[in-house]
């Protein structure tokens, strides 16, 4: 997967658009959205929604249980950088990399990932 440029999005909007992929009791904590794609961090997993095709009617849902994440890197935005970078390394899958806009809750994502991977 290439480097995506994402901005913070509403967990409620993710639930409206993609709630059918959530299980009972699963909570969406942090969401980022590109022009078409979504990356959601839930209570149990990371969900990447890859919207495909000209009309966007075709979607691929990649579910990544936190136990499959071997490492992650979060690089905050600097003085001259407008974006922070997130890299999620997986066992058996290429890493997921994306940029998020300045002002996104990078520390909140850092805390969530630390909590989920500390199990």
C-alpha positions in Angstrom: 0.0 0.0 0.0 1.4 3.4 -0.9 1.7 6.4 1.4 -1.8 7.8 1.9 -2.6 11.4 2.8 -5.3 11.4 5.5 -7.0 13.8 7.8 -8.8 13.2 11.0 -12.4 12.1 10.6 -15.4 11.4 12.8 -15.8 7.9 14.3 -19.5 8.5 14.1 -19.3 9.1 10.3 -17.2 5.9 9.9 -19.9 4.0 11.8 -22.6 5.5 9.5 -20.7 4.6 6.3 -19.1 1.3 7.3 -21.0 0.2 10.4 -21.8 -3.1 8.8 -18.2 -4.2 9.2 -18.2 -3.5 13.0 -19.0 -6.3 15.5 -21.3 -6.0 18.5 -19.5 -4.0 21.3 -16.7 -2.8 19.0 -16.0 0.9 19.5 -14.3 3.2 16.9 -11.7 5.3 18.7 -9.7 7.1 16.0 -10.4 7.5 12.3 -8.5 9.0 9.4 -9.9 9.6 5.9 -8.2 10.2 2.5 -10.2 11.5 -0.4 -11.8 8.0 -0.7 -10.2 5.6 1.8 -10.7 5.2 5.6 -8.4 4.0 8.3 -10.2 3.2 11.6 -8.6 2.2 14.9 -11.3 0.3 17.0 -11.3 -1.4 20.3 -10.2 -4.7 18.7 -8.5 -3.9 15.4 -7.4 -1.6 12.6 -9.7 -1.4 9.6 -8.5 -0.1 6.2 -11.3 0.6 3.8 -9.9 0.8 0.2 -12.5 2.4 -2.0 -12.0 1.2 -5.6 -13.2 1.9 -9.1 -14.5 5.0 -10.8 -17.8 5.1 -8.9 -16.4 4.0 -5.6 -19.0 1.2 -5.3 -16.3 -1.5 -4.9 -14.6 -1.6 -1.5 -12.0 -3.8 0.1 -12.0 -4.1 3.8 -8.6 -5.1 5.4 -8.9 -6.1 9.0 -5.8 -6.0 11.1 -6.1 -7.5 14.6 -3.8 -5.6 17.0 -2.1 -9.0 17.7 -0.9 -9.0 14.0 0.9 -5.7 14.4 4.6 -6.3 15.1 5.7 -2.7 15.4 4.6 0.9 14.6 6.3 4.2 14.1 4.7 7.6 14.5 6.7 10.6 13.3 5.1 13.9 14.4 5.0 17.0 12.2 8.0 19.2 12.5 8.4 22.9 12.0 8.6 22.6 8.3 6.5 19.4 7.8 2.8 19.8 7.5 2.1 16.1 8.1 2.8 13.5 10.6 3.7 10.0 9.4 2.3 6.7 10.7 3.8 3.3 9.8 2.2 0.0 11.0 4.3 -3.1 10.5 2.4 -6.4 10.2 3.3 -10.0 10.2 2.7 -11.5 6.8 1.7 -8.2 5.1 3.4 -5.1 3.7 3.4 -2.2 6.2 0.6 0.3 6.1 1.9 3.9 5.8 0.0 7.1 5.8 0.4 10.8 6.5 -2.0 12.7 8.7 -2.4 16.4 8.8 -1.0 18.7 11.4 -3.4 19.1 14.3 -4.4 15.4 14.3 -4.3 13.7 17.6 -1.0 12.0 17.2 -0.4 11.6 20.9 -3.9 10.0 21.3 -3.1 7.5 18.5 0.3 6.8 20.2 -1.4 6.1 23.5 -4.0 3.8 21.8 -1.4 1.8 19.9 0.8 1.5 23.1 -2.2 0.2 25.0 -3.3 -2.3 22.4 0.1 -3.7 21.7 1.0 -4.0 25.3 -1.1 -7.1 25.7 
